[in-house]
């Protein structure tokens, strides 16, 4: 079978098994986005995909819940602990969780757990890497104008640890709120040591599911040795995102090397797309498969490749598996 035929065969299996994208941006927000919740629901329903809705500025839980109820889309909501929700604010976690109810009369056992991201564009590590800026102008794809000023907006960085490396009280309060509400923790744009330390704190305090957000993003930039250690910790998953290749110019070969180093068992493959100039859904996920397969097929079997796009993601999000239907 040619490599192109293998790609299409695997893609058919991924779609039949249920593609999951653990990281997809929607608007409206401070910067232009390709989709709102309605247009993304149309795209997701075409292949019965599951998606985590992310916004740097406001919680997506109510929109995800509405899409589940009225649009038939399997969307998972989230909140990112940037300045718009008060930073490392446990009340923002609990408030976003109330918006995650699919029905108006309260929580239901079928409601999916939401995702809580640590700070992203307002994280200290992110802002230091960007010279004090927040939104990266390369994300915009809209010719500049009024949105260019966002890359240099004046915002106090959010720190999770003090200068001695001790966790700040508000970080511990957020972690406890995540445990209380049964959310999935995602590490956001923290620095490498911060990410390592956060994972240990979260595991020790009882967080059941932890997603290490795009570990090759420049301000995080975890080594393969660090990823091997993280993958050994209970409930920890490593999320490799296509946008880190297309927007940050990290070679796709680095993803492949990391997957081989850690093994595929704790790996999630996502897009981190939704930018106006990125590929549409699910074309970006298909492109990720096309670029990765020739680099990993010598060591990673087909079932594991499918799982990195499907069942691994469902487990990492606390969702029931759909089974092993083949395409």
Buried (B, 14 or more C-beta within 10 A) or exposed (E): EEEEEBBBBBBEBBBBBBBBBBBBBBBEBBBBBBBEBBBBBEBBBEBBBBBBBBBBBBBBBBBBBBBBEEBEBBBBBBBBBBBBBBBBBBEBBBBBBEBBBBEEEEEEEEBBBBBBBBBBBBBBBBBEBBEEBBBBBEBBBBEEEEBEEBBBBEBEBBBBBEEEEEBBEBBBBBBBBBBEBBBBBBBBBBBBEBBBBBBEBBBEEEBBBBBBBBBBBBBBBBEBEBBBBBBEBEBBBBBBBBBBBBBBEBEBEBBBBBBBEBEBEBBBBBBBBBBBBBBEBBEBBBBBBBBBBEBBBEEBEEEBBBBBBBBBBBBBBBBEEBEEEEE
